[in-house]
Amino acid sequence: IQRYARRVPRGELYAISAVITRVKTGVVTIWSDSEINVVSFGKGMLCCMESSVNGDLWHLIFEHLKLQKDFVLHLKWVKGHLLDLQPEDEPVPGKKNKKKYVMTDFPIEAVYANTAADHLASQGAELVE
């Protein structure tokens, strides 16, 4: 596990597990820019446990969800770095373009919170280098 400790999806998943294991009841919505984690969660525990090197963290999350009967987790995806978009990031007419997202595609709170989380993650990464 140690060699995966610096991987971005693992860091995102660790943050998710750290939040939810501190909550016993209620409905919690977490917005993450880790599309792989959000998609995997949507496919269920079996998918997460069998197809991920982060099975230990998925185990913590699903065990918590199983034990806390009055707890509901909504894990949603937000496009990362939306505040960093430049004019050249706009789609080119006539060219097959990958879907481009804009800030209005997501709740503004999710966009700004993701930007803050990315900033804090960068600071944390600098501390361990």
N, C-alpha and C positions, 0 to 999 in steps of 0.2 A: 504494500500500500504506500509506503514511504515515497517510492519513485513517482507516484501519481499525484503527490501532494500539491504540486504547483500547476496542475492542469486546470484550465479555466472552468470547464463543466464541473469538476470536483469542488472547486472553490465556491461556485454558485450553489451547488447541492449542499455543501456544508453550511452555508449561510441559511438556506431554507430549513435544514434540520435544526439549526440552532434557534431559529425563531419558533418553529412549531412545537418543539419539545418543551418550551416554556409556557405554552398555552394549554389550558385544560378544557375549556368550554368555549363555545361560540363559533362564529363563522369567520375564517381568516382568508383574505385574498392576497396572494403574493404575486407580484408582477416580476418576471425574470426575463432577461434577454438571452438566456441559455435555451435556445429552441430545442436542442436535443433533450434536455431535462423535462421541459414542458410536454413535448410530444411523448416521451417515454412514460411520464406520469399518467397521461391520458390513456395510454394503452394498458395500464394496470401493473400490479405488483409482479406478476410472472415475467412480463417483458423487462421490467426494470432489473429484476434480480438475475435473470439469465443472460441478458445481452449487455451488461454494463460492468466495467471494472470497478464501479463504485457501489457494488452490491452491499457493502457494509453500511453505507449511508442510506441507501434505499431501505435497507432492513430497519434502521432506526425510525425512518419516516413512517413506513407502513405499520410497524409495531405500535407506534404512538397513535396512529389513526385507528388501529384495531382496539386499543385499550381505552381510548377516550371516546366514549359513546356520544357525548354531547359536543363533539368537535367536528367541524367540517372545513376542509381545505380546498380552496379554489386556486389552482396554479395556472397563471395566464402568461402569455408571451407578449413582450413589448420589444419593438425594434430598438436595438442599442444605438447609441451615438447619433440620435436624431438631431440633437442640438449642434452637432459638428458638421452637418451637411453643407456642402458648398454648391454654388450654381452649376458647376460642372457635373454634379451628381444627378442632375435632371435627366429623364429619359430622352433619347435622341429619336425624333420622328423618323419612321420608316425602318428603324433598326430594331431587331428583336431584343427587347430589353427585359431584364429580370424585374419583377415587381418592385416598384419603388414605393416606399412608405413615407408618409409625412406625419408631422406631429398630430394633426387632427384625426389620424387613424386610431389614436390611443388616448386614454384619459391623460390630461396634462400632468396630473400628479404622478402618474406612472413614468412619464418621460423625464420629469425633473428628478424624481427619486432614483431612477436608473442612472442618470448622469452623476448624481451625488455618490451613489454606490460605486460606480466605476472609478470616480476620483479617489474615494477612500481605499478601494482595492489597489489602486496604483501606489498610493502611499504605503500601504501594508507590504506590498511586494518589494518596495525599495528598502524597507526595514530588514527584510530577510536576505537580501542579496549580499 
